[in-house]
Amino acid sequence: MRSNPTGRQLRLGTELRKLRERAGLSSTQASRLLGVQQNQISNVEAGRAGVSPDRVRTLACHYDCGDKALVEALSDMATERMRGWWEEYREILPAALLDLAEVEHHATHLRTAVTVHIPGLFQTTDYGREIFRQDVPEMSPPDIEHRVSFRVKRQAVLYRDPPTPQQAIVHEAALRMKFGGTSVTRKQLQHLLDMSEQAHITIHVIPFDAGTFPGSGQSIYYSMGLVPQLDTVNLDQSHGPAFLDSEAQLDKYRVLLDRMEASALSPAESRDFIHKIAMDL
């Protein structure tokens, strides 16, 4: 029995519960169909107990789920047994940050929109360190370095083979904020330009001249799963990441990101825009 299920384990349980409830079955009825104790269904749905891929398929059959792609994606989640690199930070960083790294690791595509900071996966160590120094309450130097090293390791998804595609929408305000001073900012913008040249990375800039636009003031991080139902939205908040995964929420943020992109410059125009800001520093 797991005492601290990961975000991915919790998500698998949540999706299985959704399938059961759509089928109009109680956990007691589901347990009878499987010939197991009711608490076993409850523990699986709460992420406290594991479930095999075959059992996931059996459950889906009993729940009359005809979406083969979803069933196979859930079975894939059940197959996962590895302990990710993020587990070495289990007693050091908040669990929500580890869940974020786990979501990123399994994402098929990443979309982000920011208005004040450069997206985390594109941040240089000096830039990220300066941001962590501004946290309240103030972090100790070792805690800051743990956060920086964790962020650097998260960036591995952009360099693996094959790399995870990422689309970023960055407001001009984030490009002009001088976190760490002019030198740090200039190096950060150059790094952003270098990343934008990668085939799997697309960067759009929303200039001040665009005026108002949907989603202004929010930092949105959208991770795509193997099927749309398993996408995840992460909203960056002062107390840590907040994860959303209901169908209505996913639909909302897909539309929101599409509209933000429509307000932004093209990738080529965005590179020229970033280059000009860097040269003006």
Beta strands, then each sheet from edge to edge (+ up, - down):
strand 1: 109-114
strand 2: 166-171
strand 3: 201-206
strand 4: 220-224
strand 5: 232-237
strand 6: 240-244
sheet 1: 3+ 2+ 1+ 4- 5+ 6-
end
